[in-house]
Amino acid sequence: MLTDDWLVEWATLLDGATARALRDVVSTYPFEAGEHRIGPATPTADLDGLPPWLPPDLVALHRAVGPVSLPDIGNGWFLHPAADVHTEPDRIADPFEAAVVVFGGDGGGDLYALTLDDGRVLRLADASYLGGVYEGPGIQVVADDLRDFLERLLRAVEAFGDRGRIVGL
């Protein structure tokens, strides 16, 4: 289970990696950087309104960190605000047949979803969405759990700050 202390430390490291990437890489681009935000943490009143089926680690992320918007890091990285969570879980079709909650995305059109049964993180690439069900050939497991995903995201931002290398999850 993710703790608030671990999440706050992760957010601090992510903020530092983002600042370095903006200074050393994005500042060399011929356009003005967008607004990059980590947080703020979701207010308790808003957390109280979240669906009860949400995984505790995702609730902890919203409680300790909040949304993340890094539009110029690689193709962009985004962790959605708590207000964007659907009232009912979505589903993934074959071969996963899992209930999921979509919690983030990238600037390339891929979404990231946390499975409710085992906590794996799936990339929904080239996926169609109809009637609450995602399906498509590009759905794949990218992390064992939310912590693994967040660690991979941090490494991707750090790698981008190192001469602009785009690293996928």
PEBELVEN-V700656 format. One record per backbone hydrogen bond with DSSP energy under -1.0 kcal/mol. NH is the residue of the N-H (numbers start at 1). CO is the residue of the C=O. If there is no record, write none. Layout:
nh:NH co:CO
nh:NH co:CO
This chain:
nh:7 co:3
nh:8 co:4
nh:9 co:5
nh:10 co:6
nh:11 co:7
nh:12 co:8
nh:13 co:9
nh:14 co:10
nh:15 co:11
nh:16 co:12
nh:17 co:13
nh:18 co:14
nh:19 co:15
nh:20 co:16
nh:21 co:17
nh:22 co:18
nh:23 co:19
nh:24 co:20
nh:25 co:21
nh:26 co:21
nh:27 co:22
nh:28 co:25
nh:29 co:26
nh:37 co:69
nh:39 co:67
nh:42 co:62
nh:47 co:43
nh:48 co:44
nh:50 co:47
nh:54 co:51
nh:59 co:55
nh:60 co:56
nh:61 co:57
nh:62 co:58
nh:63 co:59
nh:64 co:60
nh:65 co:61
nh:66 co:61
nh:68 co:79
nh:69 co:37
nh:70 co:77
nh:73 co:70
nh:76 co:73
nh:77 co:70
nh:78 co:105
nh:79 co:68
nh:80 co:103
nh:84 co:81
nh:85 co:82
nh:90 co:100
nh:91 co:132
nh:92 co:98
nh:93 co:134
nh:96 co:93
nh:97 co:93
nh:100 co:90
nh:101 co:114
nh:103 co:112
nh:104 co:112
nh:105 co:78
nh:106 co:110
nh:107 co:76
nh:109 co:106
nh:111 co:124
nh:112 co:104
nh:113 co:122
nh:114 co:101
nh:115 co:120
nh:116 co:99
nh:121 co:143
nh:122 co:113
nh:123 co:140
nh:124 co:111
nh:125 co:123
nh:128 co:135
nh:130 co:133
nh:133 co:130
nh:134 co:91
nh:135 co:128
nh:140 co:123
nh:142 co:121
nh:143 co:121
nh:149 co:145
nh:150 co:146
nh:151 co:147
nh:152 co:148
nh:153 co:149
nh:154 co:150
nh:155 co:151
nh:156 co:152
nh:157 co:153
nh:158 co:154
nh:159 co:155
nh:160 co:156
nh:161 co:157
nh:163 co:161
nh:164 co:160
nh:165 co:159
